[in-house]
Amino acid sequence: MLDRFTWYKQSSYRWRGDDLVMYIDPWQITGDPEPADVIFLTHAHYDHYSPDDLGRLSKEGTQFVAPHDIAAELTGDVQAVMPGDTVEAGGIKAQAVPAYNTVEERLKSHPKSSNWVGYILELGGVSYYFSGDTDHLPELESVSARVAFVCVGNEVFTMGPQEAADLVKAINPELAVPNHYAFECGTTSDAEAFKEAAAPVRVEIMTPEHDFDLG
């Protein structure tokens, strides 16, 4: 279920379908990248919304799905979304879900009022949840997806390993994948801690294209 994905760093991925290339939160994309048919963006922080990378990946006809504050800055084929919206882009069915902080010391990082999002995407007949940057929210426990990509970044800006593990156990996907660690915050040990805490949910730790910054 992960063979079509490339993880670049943080929460930045490419998915290559048979006749479609999708990116989510592209940041510091390496090499000579394939142009994007569809790009999904979760929120406006620099490590998720990179105009430079969007410029490199865009082609005529690239479709964008993004929260309203980012959508207002983009041109071309752009769909603005809020939590709860359902859209289709490039044949990909997508549901925007909430992504915000509730823990006191993190409230200013991802405020609920920003209406930033995660996504549930249907890719190649499989449902994938991408958390964006969030805490464990009660409304996320109803997410239904076979694979869950979740932030585990050491509790500085997002869920830490235990909180993320509690969320995936509530969602109960077939597979969980940690991200948002060992670059801007956290260390590689966060992924291992998440894997242990998430049992019995199966966890796969991917290898990024970039070298980890923080161990």
C-alpha positions in Angstrom: 0.0 0.0 0.0 3.0 2.3 0.2 4.9 1.2 -2.9 3.6 4.2 -5.0 4.7 6.7 -2.4 7.9 8.7 -2.0 8.5 10.5 1.3 10.7 13.6 0.9 10.7 15.0 4.4 8.4 16.2 7.2 4.9 15.6 5.7 5.8 15.8 2.1 4.9 13.0 -0.2 4.5 12.1 -3.9 2.1 9.4 -5.1 2.5 8.1 -8.6 -0.5 6.4 -10.1 -0.7 4.7 -13.5 -1.5 8.0 -15.2 -1.5 10.6 -12.4 1.1 12.2 -10.1 -0.1 13.6 -6.8 1.8 15.6 -4.2 0.8 16.5 -0.7 2.5 19.3 1.2 5.5 19.3 -1.2 8.6 20.8 0.5 12.2 20.6 -0.7 11.4 18.1 -3.5 14.7 16.6 -4.7 16.1 15.9 -8.2 14.2 16.6 -11.4 10.7 16.1 -10.2 7.7 14.9 -12.1 5.2 17.6 -12.7 2.1 17.4 -10.6 -1.4 16.6 -11.8 -2.8 17.4 -8.4 -1.3 19.0 -5.3 -3.0 18.9 -1.8 -2.0 21.4 0.9 -2.9 21.1 4.5 -1.8 24.5 6.0 0.2 27.6 5.6 3.4 26.9 7.5 6.6 27.0 5.4 7.3 23.3 5.8 4.0 22.4 4.3 3.2 25.3 1.9 6.3 26.1 -0.2 5.7 28.4 -3.1 9.1 27.6 -4.6 8.2 23.9 -4.7 4.8 24.6 -6.1 6.4 26.6 -8.9 8.8 23.7 -9.7 6.0 21.1 -9.7 3.2 23.0 -11.5 2.4 22.6 -15.1 -0.5 23.6 -17.3 -3.6 22.1 -15.8 -2.2 21.3 -12.3 -5.0 21.2 -9.8 -4.7 22.5 -6.3 -6.7 21.8 -3.2 -6.0 23.9 -0.2 -7.4 25.7 2.8 -8.9 29.1 2.0 -5.9 31.2 3.2 -3.6 29.4 0.9 -6.1 29.1 -1.9 -6.4 32.9 -2.0 -2.7 33.1 -2.8 -2.7 30.6 -5.7 -3.7 30.9 -9.3 -5.1 28.5 -11.8 -7.3 25.5 -11.0 -7.7 25.9 -7.3 -10.3 24.4 -4.9 -10.6 26.0 -1.5 -11.7 23.7 1.3 -12.7 23.7 5.0 -12.9 20.8 7.4 -15.9 18.7 6.4 -15.7 19.5 2.7 -15.7 16.8 0.1 -14.1 17.5 -3.3 -12.7 15.7 -6.4 -9.5 16.7 -8.2 -7.9 14.9 -11.0 -10.1 12.0 -10.4 -9.0 11.8 -6.7 -11.9 11.8 -4.2 -10.9 13.8 -1.1 -12.5 14.7 2.2 -11.0 17.5 4.3 -10.9 16.8 8.0 -10.0 19.0 11.0 -6.4 19.6 12.0 -5.7 21.9 14.9 -4.1 22.0 18.4 -6.0 21.6 21.7 -3.0 21.2 24.0 -2.4 24.5 25.9 1.2 25.0 25.0 0.5 24.3 21.3 -2.7 26.4 20.8 -1.0 29.2 18.8 0.8 26.8 16.4 -2.3 25.5 14.7 -5.4 27.3 16.0 -8.8 25.9 15.2 -9.9 29.3 13.8 -7.5 28.9 10.8 -9.6 26.0 9.4 -6.6 24.1 8.4 -7.1 20.5 7.3 -5.9 16.9 7.0 -7.3 14.8 4.1 -8.7 11.4 3.4 -7.8 10.6 -0.2 -8.8 7.7 -2.4 -5.7 6.7 -4.3 -5.7 3.6 -6.5 -8.7 2.1 -4.7 -7.2 2.6 -1.2 -8.2 5.2 1.4 -5.3 7.1 3.0 -5.6 9.6 5.9 -3.0 12.4 6.0 -3.2 14.1 9.4 -1.5 17.4 8.5 -0.4 19.1 11.8 -2.9 18.3 14.5 -3.6 17.0 18.0 -5.7 13.9 18.8 -9.2 15.4 18.2 -12.4 13.6 19.1 -13.8 14.3 15.6 -10.8 12.4 14.1 -11.7 9.2 15.8 -14.4 8.7 13.1 -11.9 8.8 10.3 -12.1 5.7 8.1 -9.0 4.8 6.1 -6.9 1.8 5.4 -3.7 3.7 5.9 -3.0 6.6 8.3 -0.1 9.0 7.9 0.2 10.8 11.2 2.5 13.4 12.7 4.5 12.3 15.7 6.8 15.3 16.2 7.9 15.2 19.8 4.9 17.2 21.2 6.4 20.6 20.2 3.9 21.6 17.5 1.9 18.4 17.0 1.0 15.1 18.6 3.9 13.2 20.2 4.3 9.5 19.7 1.9 8.4 22.5 -0.9 10.8 21.5 -0.5 9.8 17.8 -0.6 6.1 18.8 -3.8 6.7 20.8 -5.4 8.3 17.7 -4.4 5.5 15.3 -5.7 2.9 17.7 -9.0 4.7 17.8 -9.1 4.9 14.0 -7.8 1.3 13.6 -6.3 1.4 10.1 -4.7 -1.6 8.5 -1.4 0.4 8.5 0.0 3.5 10.2 2.9 5.6 9.0 4.7 8.2 11.2 5.9 11.5 9.8 6.8 15.1 10.9 9.8 14.0 13.0 13.6 14.3 12.9 13.6 17.3 10.6 12.1 20.5 12.3 11.4 18.8 15.6 11.7 15.4 17.3 14.2 12.6 16.5 14.2 9.2 14.8 13.4 7.7 18.2 9.9 9.2 18.0 9.0 6.9 15.1 10.1 3.9 17.1 8.2 5.0 20.2 5.1 5.5 18.0 5.5 2.0 16.6 5.7 0.4 20.0 2.8 2.5 21.4 0.5 1.9 18.4 0.4 -1.9 18.8 -1.5 -3.9 17.7 -1.9 -1.5 14.8 0.8 -2.3 12.2 3.3 0.5 11.7 5.7 0.9 8.8 8.5 3.5 9.1 9.4 4.9 5.7 12.9 6.1 4.7 12.9 9.8 3.4 14.7 11.1 0.4 16.4 13.7 2.6 18.8 12.8 5.4 17.3 13.4 8.9 18.4 16.7 10.4 18.0 15.9 14.1 19.2 12.3 14.6 
